[in-house]
């Protein structure tokens, strides 16, 4: 039975023994289901029951691994069964650690901390084991998410950073202790929550990157233009700044914060808890774009008349009408710099293609059309309220082209090596959280151990063969010695037998000769008597 149970467990089957015992009717009426007899039973057989993996579990575990999330299986099943199920699901890798709950509890705190780094399967576990595993991982600085559906899972769900309970099969205690309830009891839903969590975090960063760029540019440009102006007026009026603020806050938040999650968010490691909200790449883009936009607007304020071919008066200055045209064009350039920079802010990493999946975010496209329509209305018909004048088609084309320079500048900033900027100016802090033991290292260690074990195995076989050969050689020597002695005895016996036969023949010949002589003597004696 042990061999049958072991073979079933290796095939990821849960085993159940079927047995019975004949009892009288009076005893059957007193039978208690919770106190079933376990003695004097007749075994009918052992049945293997398979609990197949739900659809999408293997793919989800694979995606979790790509995202830098380690999946650990804590179950009450047999170790062999749990190991087989974990291998089928892709949880247990080569070099991973699989052990039982009593073995894990028997370890010291230091040994538990070392074991939990490679722990992937914990079988025959109790609710206390899950709590210990969560505590040891948190002590190592890990973000721990726990799934559970039973009442005993409450402490672990409460202790974890994120607790997932089952909405269908979960108890009320588990639901109250958890942070998120999976309404479909599907493991793939956890992967979706991970994607949405990363997407929300990225959306906040995108909005901050865009907002800080607009803020820095607007404040510096307004201050410098007001100080350099003869009438102490900013190049951007108060109403124009309100429109910029509307673009910067409300519309930009809708455009950048509503992008749905893409599978690309699962192709990177998690963000470390110590990582800043605004990372090195974001600061590089914010400061680079702000400096560029300030320089462009100040250059247009200084040399815009010559660039746009606006006529000057006798004093070499612009008259009020042409000055209003120049300020309108600068305002238009400023707005389109933000419109095109909003495309740059769709990516907060060094990805070059900022248009990737842009059609999937319909709100982003709608917001851009709203901003474009609002800007046309303000410039062409804003009049005295916005301090603008209508622009010609050529002036519109020039301002839009100058505003589109944000895209190549963003490309340049992404291609700018990090080594160019010293740490004293902009420190670089590692953002990604690396796993305790990488899957590649675990596989390498597992393969190394397997090679060492195979080497020892073949070495033991070689030693055993040598010992057997030496033993057989000694036996052959003894046998050859014995056979040599027997051969000598045989030869001696043959020689002795031949010599004895010859001696007997000689004796027989001598006896016959003596007999003939006696007979001859007797014959001659009788004749002489006569």
C-alpha positions in Angstrom: 0.0 0.0 0.0 2.8 2.4 0.7 4.2 1.9 -2.8 0.7 2.5 -4.3 0.2 5.7 -2.2 3.7 6.9 -3.1 3.1 6.2 -6.9 -0.2 8.0 -6.8 1.3 11.0 -4.9 4.0 11.3 -7.5 1.3 11.7 -10.1 -0.3 14.6 -8.1 -3.2 12.3 -6.9 -4.7 12.5 -3.5 -5.2 9.1 -2.0 -8.2 7.7 -0.1 -8.5 4.2 1.3 -11.8 2.5 1.2 -12.6 0.0 3.9 -15.5 -1.5 5.8 -16.6 -3.7 8.7 -19.7 -5.7 9.3 -21.5 -4.6 12.4 -24.9 -5.5 13.8 -27.9 -3.2 13.4 -28.0 -2.3 17.1 -24.4 -1.0 16.9 -25.1 0.8 13.6 -27.8 2.9 15.3 -25.3 4.1 17.9 -22.7 4.9 15.1 -21.2 8.4 15.3 -19.9 9.9 12.1 -17.3 12.0 13.9 -16.0 9.0 15.8 -15.8 6.4 13.1 -14.1 3.1 14.0 -10.6 2.6 12.6 -9.9 -0.9 13.8 -10.7 -4.4 12.4 -11.5 -3.0 9.0 -11.4 -4.8 5.7 -9.6 -2.7 3.0 -11.2 -2.7 -0.4 -8.5 -0.6 -2.1 -6.8 2.8 -2.5 -8.3 5.4 -4.8 -6.4 8.3 -6.3 -8.3 11.5 -6.8 -7.0 14.3 -9.0 -7.7 17.9 -8.4 -6.9 19.5 -11.7 -5.4 22.9 -12.0 -7.8 25.7 -12.9 -7.5 27.1 -16.4 -4.9 29.9 -16.6 -3.0 28.9 -13.4 0.1 27.8 -15.2 0.1 30.9 -17.4 -0.4 33.2 -14.4 2.5 31.6 -12.5 4.7 32.1 -15.5 3.6 35.8 -15.8 4.2 36.2 -12.0 7.8 35.0 -12.5 8.4 37.5 -15.3 7.0 40.2 -13.1 9.5 39.3 -10.3 6.9 37.8 -8.0 7.7 34.5 -6.3 4.8 32.1 -5.8 5.0 29.8 -2.8 2.6 26.9 -2.2 1.6 26.2 1.4 -0.8 23.3 1.7 -1.9 20.4 3.9 -1.3 17.8 1.3 1.3 15.1 1.4 4.8 16.2 0.5 5.0 14.1 -2.6 1.5 15.2 -3.8 2.3 18.8 -3.1 5.6 18.6 -4.9 4.0 17.0 -8.0 1.2 19.6 -8.1 3.7 22.5 -7.7 5.8 21.1 -10.6 2.8 20.9 -12.8 1.8 24.5 -12.0 5.4 25.7 -12.5 5.8 26.8 -8.9 8.5 24.3 -7.9 11.7 25.0 -9.9 14.9 23.1 -10.1 16.8 24.0 -7.0 13.7 25.1 -5.1 13.1 23.9 -1.5 10.1 21.6 -0.7 9.6 20.5 2.9 6.9 19.8 5.5 5.5 22.0 8.1 6.9 20.1 11.1 10.4 20.2 9.6 10.1 23.9 9.0 8.9 24.6 12.6 11.7 22.5 14.0 14.3 24.9 12.5 15.8 27.7 14.4 14.9 31.3 13.5 18.1 31.8 11.6 17.6 28.5 9.7 14.0 29.4 8.9 15.1 32.8 7.5 17.6 31.0 5.2 15.2 28.3 4.2 12.4 30.7 3.4 14.5 32.3 0.7 14.4 29.1 -1.4 11.1 27.7 0.0 8.6 27.0 -2.7 6.5 24.2 -1.3 5.5 23.7 2.3 3.4 20.5 2.8 1.6 19.1 5.8 1.4 22.7 7.1 -0.7 24.2 9.8 -2.1 27.8 10.0 0.8 28.6 12.2 3.3 27.7 9.5 1.7 30.2 7.1 2.0 33.0 9.7 5.7 32.1 10.4 6.5 32.2 6.6 4.8 35.6 6.3 6.8 37.0 9.3 10.1 35.7 8.1 9.6 37.1 4.6 8.6 40.5 6.0 11.7 40.5 8.2 13.7 40.2 4.9 12.0 43.3 3.5 9.6 41.5 1.2 6.1 42.6 0.3 3.9 39.6 1.0 0.5 38.8 -0.4 -1.4 35.8 1.1 -4.4 33.9 -0.3 -6.8 32.0 1.9 -10.4 30.9 2.4 -10.6 29.3 5.8 -11.1 30.7 9.3 -7.6 29.5 10.2 -6.1 31.7 7.5 -7.3 34.8 9.2 -4.1 35.6 11.1 -1.9 35.2 8.0 -4.3 37.3 5.9 -4.3 40.0 8.6 -0.5 40.0 8.9 0.3 40.1 5.2 0.8 43.3 3.3 -2.0 42.3 1.0 -4.6 39.6 1.9 -6.7 37.9 -0.8 -9.7 35.9 0.3 -12.1 33.9 -1.8 -15.5 35.4 -2.4 -17.3 32.1 -3.2 -15.7 29.5 -0.9 -14.2 31.9 1.7 -15.5 32.2 5.2 -16.6 35.5 6.7 -13.6 35.6 9.0 -11.3 35.3 6.0 -13.1 38.0 4.1 -13.0 40.4 7.1 -9.2 39.8 7.6 -8.3 40.3 3.9 -7.8 43.5 2.0 -9.2 42.2 -1.3 -11.9 39.7 -2.0 -11.7 37.6 -5.2 -15.3 37.4 -6.3 -14.6 34.6 -8.8 -12.1 32.6 -6.7 -9.7 32.7 -9.6 -5.9 32.8 -9.2 -5.7 34.8 -12.5 -7.6 37.6 -10.8 -4.6 38.3 -8.6 -2.5 38.8 -11.7 -5.0 41.3 -12.9 -4.9 43.2 -9.6 -1.1 43.3 -9.9 -1.4 44.8 -13.4 -3.9 47.4 -12.2 -1.8 48.3 -9.2 1.2 48.9 -11.3 -0.8 50.8 -13.9 -2.2 53.1 -11.2 1.3 53.7 -9.8 2.6 54.5 -13.3 -0.4 56.8 -13.9 0.4 58.9 -10.8 4.0 59.2 -11.9 3.1 60.2 -15.5 0.8 62.9 -14.2 3.5 64.2 -11.7 6.1 64.3 -14.5 3.8 66.4 -16.7 2.5 68.6 -14.0 6.0 69.5 -12.6 7.3 70.3 -16.1 4.4 72.7 -16.8 4.7 74.3 -13.3 8.4 74.9 -13.5 8.1 76.3 -17.1 5.1 78.5 -16.4 6.5 80.0 -13.1 10.0 80.7 -14.5 8.7 82.1 -17.8 6.2 84.3 -16.1 8.8 85.7 -13.6 11.6 86.3 -16.1 9.3 87.8 -18.8 7.7 90.1 -16.2 11.1 91.3 -14.9 12.5 91.8 -18.4 9.4 93.6 -19.7 9.2 97.4 -19.8 5.7 97.4 -18.4 6.3 94.5 -15.9 3.8 92.3 -17.6 4.2 88.6 -18.0 4.1 87.1 -21.5 1.3 84.9 -20.3 -1.8 86.7 -18.9 -3.7 85.5 -15.9 -6.6 84.1 -18.0 -4.1 82.2 -20.2 -2.5 80.7 -17.1 -6.0 79.6 -16.0 -6.4 77.7 -19.3 -2.9 76.3 -18.9 -3.8 75.2 -15.4 -7.0 73.5 -16.7 -4.8 71.6 -19.2 -2.3 70.8 -16.6 -4.6 69.5 -13.8 -8.0 68.3 -15.0 -7.5 67.3 -18.6 -4.0 65.9 -18.1 -5.2 63.8 -15.2 -7.9 62.4 -17.4 -5.5 61.7 -20.2 -2.6 60.2 -18.3 -4.4 58.5 -15.4 -7.0 56.6 -17.4 -4.7 54.5 -19.5 -5.6 50.8 -19.1 -2.9 48.3 -18.0 -0.9 46.6 -20.6 1.1 43.3 -20.4 4.3 45.4 -20.5 3.9 46.2 -16.8 4.5 42.5 -16.0 7.9 42.5 -17.8 9.7 44.3 -15.0 10.5 43.7 -11.4 8.5 45.3 -8.6 9.3 48.8 -7.4 11.3 48.8 -4.1 9.7 50.3 -1.0 12.7 52.6 -0.7 12.4 53.9 -4.3 11.5 57.5 -4.6 8.2 58.5 -6.2 10.0 60.6 -8.8 12.9 58.5 -10.1 16.0 59.4 -12.0 14.5 59.1 -15.5 11.5 61.3 -14.5 13.8 64.0 -13.1 15.9 63.9 -16.2 12.8 64.4 -18.3 11.2 67.1 -16.1 14.3 69.3 -15.8 15.4 68.7 -19.4 12.0 69.6 -20.8 11.6 72.6 -18.5 15.0 74.0 -19.5 14.2 73.5 -23.2 10.7 75.1 -23.0 11.9 78.1 -21.0 14.8 78.6 -23.4 12.5 78.4 -26.5 9.9 80.8 -25.1 12.5 83.3 -23.9 14.2 83.1 -27.3 10.9 83.8 -29.1 10.3 86.7 -26.7 13.7 88.1 -27.7 14.0 87.2 -31.4 10.4 86.3 -32.3 9.8 89.5 -34.3 12.7 88.6 -36.7 11.7 84.9 -36.8 8.1 85.5 -37.6 8.8 88.5 -39.8 6.8 91.0 -37.7 7.3 94.6 -38.8 9.1 97.0 -36.4 8.5 100.7 -35.9 11.1 103.4 -36.2 12.5 102.8 -32.7 13.2 99.2 -33.6 10.4 97.9 -31.5 7.1 96.3 -32.1 3.9 98.3 -32.1 1.1 97.2 -29.7 -0.7 95.2 -32.3 2.3 93.3 -33.5 3.4 92.8 -29.9 0.0 91.2 -29.1 0.5 89.0 -32.2 3.9 87.9 -30.8 2.6 87.2 -27.4 -0.3 85.2 -28.9 2.2 83.1 -30.9 4.3 82.6 -27.8 1.2 81.5 -25.9 0.3 79.1 -28.7 3.9 77.7 -28.7 3.7 77.2 -25.0 0.5 75.3 -25.1 1.6 73.0 -28.0 4.9 72.3 -26.2 2.7 70.9 -23.4 0.5 69.0 -25.8 3.4 67.2 -27.4 5.2 66.8 -24.1 2.1 65.0 -22.8 3.0 62.3 -25.3 6.4 62.1 -23.8 4.9 61.7 -20.4 3.1 58.5 -21.4 6.3 56.7 -20.8 8.3 57.1 -17.5 11.1 54.8 -18.5 13.6 54.9 -21.4 11.2 53.5 -23.9 11.7 55.3 -27.2 8.3 54.7 -28.8 6.0 57.0 -26.9 3.1 56.2 -29.3 2.9 52.6 -28.3 -0.7 51.5 -27.5 -1.8 55.1 -27.8 -4.9 54.1 -29.6 -6.0 51.8 -26.7 -6.5 54.9 -24.6 -9.5 56.6 -26.1 -9.8 59.2 -23.3 -6.2 60.4 -24.1 -7.1 61.0 -27.7 -10.4 62.7 -26.8 -8.6 65.0 -24.3 -6.1 66.0 -27.0 -8.9 66.9 -29.4 -10.6 68.9 -26.6 -7.3 70.8 -25.9 -6.8 71.5 -29.6 -10.3 72.7 -30.1 -10.2 74.9 -27.0 -6.8 76.4 -28.1 -8.2 77.2 -31.5 -11.3 78.9 -30.0 -9.2 80.9 -27.5 -6.6 82.1 -30.1 -9.0 82.9 -32.9 -12.0 84.2 -30.9 -10.6 84.8 -27.4 -10.1 88.5 -28.0 -9.8 90.8 -25.1 -10.7 88.2 -22.5 -7.7 86.1 -23.3 -5.6 88.9 -24.8 -5.1 87.1 -28.0 -5.5 87.9 -31.7 -6.3 85.6 -34.6 -3.3 84.0 -36.3 -2.8 83.2 -39.9 -2.3 79.7 -41.3 1.4 80.2 -41.6 1.7 81.4 -38.0 -0.3 78.4 -36.8 2.0 76.1 -38.7 5.1 77.7 -37.3 3.9 77.6 -33.7 2.8 73.9 -34.0 6.1 72.9 -35.5 8.0 74.7 -32.7 5.8 73.0 -30.1 6.4 69.6 -31.7 10.1 70.0 -30.9 9.2 68.5 -27.5 9.2 65.0 -29.1 12.8 65.0 -30.4 14.0 66.6 -27.2 12.3 63.8 -25.2 14.0 61.3 -27.5 17.4 62.9 -26.8 16.8 62.9 -23.1 15.9 59.2 -23.1 19.0 58.4 -25.1 21.2 60.5 -22.8 23.4 58.1 -20.8 23.0 58.2 -17.0 26.8 58.4 -16.6 26.7 61.9 -18.2 24.9 63.3 -15.1 27.0 63.0 -11.9 25.4 61.6 -8.8 26.1 64.9 -6.9 23.7 66.6 -9.3 21.1 63.9 -9.7 21.6 60.8 -7.5 20.6 57.5 -9.0 18.7 55.2 -6.6 18.1 51.5 -7.6 14.3 51.3 -8.2 13.6 47.6 -8.9 13.3 45.2 -6.0 15.4 42.1 -6.8 14.1 38.7 -5.5 15.9 37.0 -2.6 17.1 34.2 -4.9 16.7 34.6 -8.6 15.2 31.7 -10.6 18.3 31.5 -12.7 20.5 31.1 -9.6 18.2 28.6 -8.2 18.2 26.5 -11.4 22.0 26.8 -11.5 22.4 25.6 -7.9 19.9 22.8 -8.5 21.8 21.7 -11.6 25.1 21.9 -9.8 23.8 19.8 -6.9 22.4 17.3 -9.4 25.7 17.0 -11.2 27.5 16.5 -7.9 25.1 13.9 -6.8 25.4 12.1 -10.2 29.2 12.2 -9.9 29.0 10.7 -6.4 26.6 8.1 -7.7 28.8 7.0 -10.6 31.9 7.1 -8.3 30.2 4.8 -5.9 29.3 2.5 -8.8 32.9 2.6 -10.0 34.2 1.8 -6.6 31.7 -1.1 -6.2 32.8 -2.5 -9.6 36.5 -2.3 -8.6 35.8 -4.0 -5.3 33.8 -6.7 -7.1 36.6 -7.1 -9.7 39.3 -7.4 -7.0 37.1 -9.9 -5.1 36.6 -11.9 -8.2 40.3 -11.8 -9.0 41.2 -13.1 -5.5 38.7 -15.9 -6.0 40.2 -16.7 -9.4 43.7 -16.8 -7.9 42.6 -19.2 -5.2 40.7 -21.3 -7.8 43.8 -21.4 -10.1 45.9 -22.4 -7.2 43.5 -25.2 -6.3 43.2 -26.3 -9.8 47.0 -26.4 -10.2 47.3 -28.6 -7.1 44.7 -30.9 -8.3 46.5 -31.2 -11.6 49.7 -32.1 -9.9 48.0 -34.7 -7.8 46.4 -36.1 -10.9 49.8 -36.3 -12.7 51.4 -37.8 -9.6 48.6 -40.4 -9.4 48.9 -41.2 -13.1 52.7 -41.5 -12.8 52.4 -43.6 -9.6 49.7 -45.8 -11.3 51.9 -46.3 -14.4 54.9 -47.1 -12.3 52.9 -49.5 -10.1 51.5 -51.2 -13.2 55.0 -51.5 -14.7 56.3 -52.9 -11.4 53.4 -55.3 -11.2 54.1 -56.4 -14.8 57.8 -56.9 -13.9 56.9 -58.9 -10.9 54.5 -61.1 -12.9 57.2 -61.7 -15.6 59.7 -62.7 -12.9 57.3 -65.1 -11.3 56.6 -66.8 -14.6 60.2 -67.2 -15.4 60.9 -68.7 -11.9 58.0 -71.2 -12.5 59.4 -72.2 -15.9 62.8 -72.8 -14.4 61.4 -75.0 -11.7 59.4 -77.0 -14.2 62.5 -77.4 -16.3 64.5 -78.6 -13.4 61.9 -81.1 -12.4 61.8 -82.5 -15.9 65.6 -82.9 -16.1 65.8 -84.5 -12.7 63.4 -87.3 -13.5 65.1 -88.1 -16.6 68.4 -88.6 -15.0 66.9 -90.9 -12.5 65.9 -93.3 -15.2 
